[in-house]
Amino acid sequence: MFFVVDPDREVAPQHAAYIWQRLWEMRDLAPISAVMPAVVSSPCPLLPDETADATLVATLTQVPAGSAWVSFEVDLVRYAGRDGELREALLDAALRSRVEEGERLHDETRWIDPDQAHDSRNNRRLSVFVRGWGDLVAIRGADPASLDTLRDLEALADRIAGVLGTASRDIAGASGYCPAIDITGAGVLRHGQEMNALWRRAVMNNGVRHRNLLTISPWDVFPRAAPAAFRYMNLLPVVRKAHSVSLQRDADIAHWQAADFRAFHERVAAILRSAVDAPPMARRL
């Protein structure tokens, strides 16, 4: 089962408290989404955001219904030294290999559902689920409540997204851009030679092979080796760097209360809504 809680809907306070108490009691029985509006985005600014109204079972990622994804997991802890410094060359190689493997699997997978087969051909979606954000902060001994710590994580997320995007563009150079770009541009090309040239230039500068790449779970801002401490919630804005959001939870929240559970989801909702509501140029270029 998959519950969707819309924090924008008007609900009497006593009813809201009851609902959240029940959801808290069922937290280990079903994933709960209160991150509305749920969308998936693209590293390519030529491709619009899409409504995520289904769940990818493998990673509990919110995705568009009927979409076809190839999923991988990359744990930052595996590439960190004892001081928390990342072995960047190894991490970059791992990220690139996931993109290359994902491209191969899209070619080789025989999707049973015709909608997924069509989506695979047009969008080449990847979910490279990068984990261990809170673990990395803990290993480094950094203060999760510090703005500098958040900025460091956001810079790392940007770097990871950049490596994934470069790998995707390299494949696009050899195999062609994501076909969805041509579908999006079909209407543009009817507006004359000048607009046609502008569109081709935009595709050359921004085109990728895979419509989606980076997945992050908001639960991964908490270290997995200790009970989830509230101060790590200050790291939640890193989720805005993802192209898709997972609801997978490995964090230990047994010491929380229903009110804490609700506060976490409402904070995630506010962060993701701010990313969705931002002007396209501000959040995608």
N, C-alpha and C positions, 0 to 999 in steps of 0.2 A: 504494500500500500504506500501511497505517496500523498502527503498532506500539503496543501498550499494555503498559506495564511496571508491575506492581503492586509498589511498594516494601514492602508489608506481608507479602508472601509469603516464606517461609523458603527461602533459596537458599544453597548452600555458597559461601563467599567466593571461591574460585577460579572457580566457575561464574559468579557475579555479575560478577567482573572481566572474564571472557571475553565475557559478554553485552554489557556496556557498551562494551567495546572494539569489538565488531562494530557496535553501534548508532552509535558515534562515527564509524566508517568509512563508515557509510551515512547520515550526517546530512543530506547534500544530496540524497539520493535519495527520502526519505520522511519525513513528519512523525512525530515520536515523542512519545507521551504517557506521562508518568510522573506526571501530576497526578491522583492517585486519592485519594478518590473523586471522579469527574467529575460535576458537577451544573450545572444552570442554575437561577438563582433569579429572583425577581421583586421589583420595587420595592413591590409590594402585599403586605403581610404576610398577607392572607387567602388567598393562593395558595401552595401548598407547593412546595418545591424538587423538581426532576425529575432523574432519572438521564440523563446525557448519554452515549449509547452509539453515536453516529454522528458524522460530521464534515461540516460545511458547507464544500463545496469552495471556494467563492468567497473565504472568509477563514480557512480551516482552523480554524474554530470548533467546539468540542465541543458537540453538540446532541442532543436526544432523537431516536431513529429515527422517521422519518415526519413530522417537524415541518416547518412551512413558515415560512421567514424572508425578510424583505426587508432587504438589507444596504446600508450606507453607510459611508463613511470620512471622518473629520474629523481633519486633521493640525494639532496645536496650533501647530506652527512657523509656519503660515500666518497665525496671528492674534497672533503675538508681535513686539514691536518689537526693536530691536537690543540692548536691555538685558534682553530676556526678559520684559518686562511684557506681559501679554495685553491685547488690545483686546477687553474683555469684551462690549461691546455687539454687536460683529460676531460674536464666538464664539457668544453666546447666540442671535442671529438664525439662524446656521448650524445650530445644534442644533435649534431649533424647526422650521426648514424641513425638516430630515431626518425629523422625526416626522410632520409634515403630509404630506410626500411619501410616506412609508411607508404611511400610512393610505390614501392614494389608490391606491397600487400594490396593496395587499391587495384593494381593491375591484375593480381592473381586471385583475389577473392571473388567467389561467385555468390552474389547476394541473392537470397531466395525471394525477398520482397522486391517487386519491380520499382517501387518508389525509392527504395534504398539504392538499387542498381543505378537508377537515373541520377540520384543525388551524388553517388560516388563518381560518376563520369563528369558531372558538372562542377563539383565543389572540392573534391579531393581532401576532405576534412581530416585533420589530425588532432588528437588530444594528447599532447605531451604534458603529462601531469607531473609538475615539479613540486616536490615535497621537502619538508624539513626546514622551513623558514624559521620557526621558533626554536628548533633544535640548534640551528646555526647561531642564533643570537645567544642562547644559553652557553654553548661551547666557547664563544668569544668572551663571555662574561660581560656583555654589553647590557646597558640599562634599557629594557623594553619600553619604558615610559619616556625615553629621550627622543626628541624630534630628530636628532642626528642618527639614531639607530633606525628609525623609520626611513629616513632619507637614504641610508646605506642599503636597506632592503629594496627600496624602490629603484635605486640605481642598478642593483643586481638584477631585479626583474626586467628592467629595460634592456640590460645587457643580454640576458637570456633570450628575451623576445627578439633582439637584434640578430643573435646567432641563428636562431630558428628561421627568421625571415630571410637572412642571407642564404642559408641552405636551400630554402624554398625557391628563391629567385634564381639560384644557380641551376636548379633542376628545370625551372621555367625556361631558362635560356636554351636548354637542350631539348626539352619535350613540349614546350608551349606553356602559355599562361593558363591559369585556372579558367576553364571554359565559361564559368559564370560571369567573368569580366566581359566577354563578348556579348552575352545575353543582356547584361546591364547596359552595355554601350550601343545596343542595336538602335535604341531611340535617338541617341546622340548623333549617330552617323547620318540621319535623315536631314540634318540641319546645315548641310553644305560643306564645301571643301575645307574652309577655315576651321570649322568646328571639328571636322574629321581629323585634321592635322593635330589640333589641340588634344583630342582624345588619344590619338596614337602616342603622342609625346607623354601624356599622363600615364598610359599603360607601360611604356618603356621605363619610366621613372619609378613606378609604384607597383607594377604587376608582380604577383606571386603565383606559385603553382598550387598552393593549398589555402583554402579560404580561412581556415582556423588553425591555430597552432598551440598556443600556451593555455594550460589549465591550471588553476590554483584553487585550493579549498580554504575557506576562511578559518576552518578548524586547525589548519596547519600553522597558524601563527603561534600556537601553544606548543611547547616542548612535549614530546611524547613520553619522556622518562619521569615526569613528575605531574602531580595534580595541576590542572589548568589554573594558573594564577591570573587574576583579573587585570593586572597591569599589562599583560601581553595583548590585551584588546587594543591597545594604542597602535599596534602594528597592522590592524585590519585594513587600512587603506591600500596596502600592497595588492589586495585582491583586484583593485581597479586596473591593474596592469594585465590581467588575464583576458584571453579571448573567449573563454568559457569557464564556468564556475562549478566546481564539484561540491557536493555536500557530504563527502566521506569524512567520518570523524574517527580518529584514533586517540584524541585527547581524553584524559581522565577527568570527568566532570561530576563524579559521584558526590563531591562535597558541595556542589552548587544547590541552589534552591530554584523553584519555578520562576521567581522574579529575575534571577540571574540569567536563566535560559532565555527568557523573553527579552531581556535587555541586550543580550548578545545578538539575537536574530534581528531585533529592531535596529541595532547599530549597523549590522551588515546591510540591511535593507536601505538605510539612509545613505550609506557609502556607495552602493551600487546605483541607487537612483540618481545620485549626484553625477556619477559618471555617464549615465544614460542621458540625463537632461542637459549636459554640457553641450555647447555648440560643436558641431562636427569638426571644425577646424581646430578647436581647442583640445579635443580629446582624441583625435585620430591622426593629426599631422605633426 
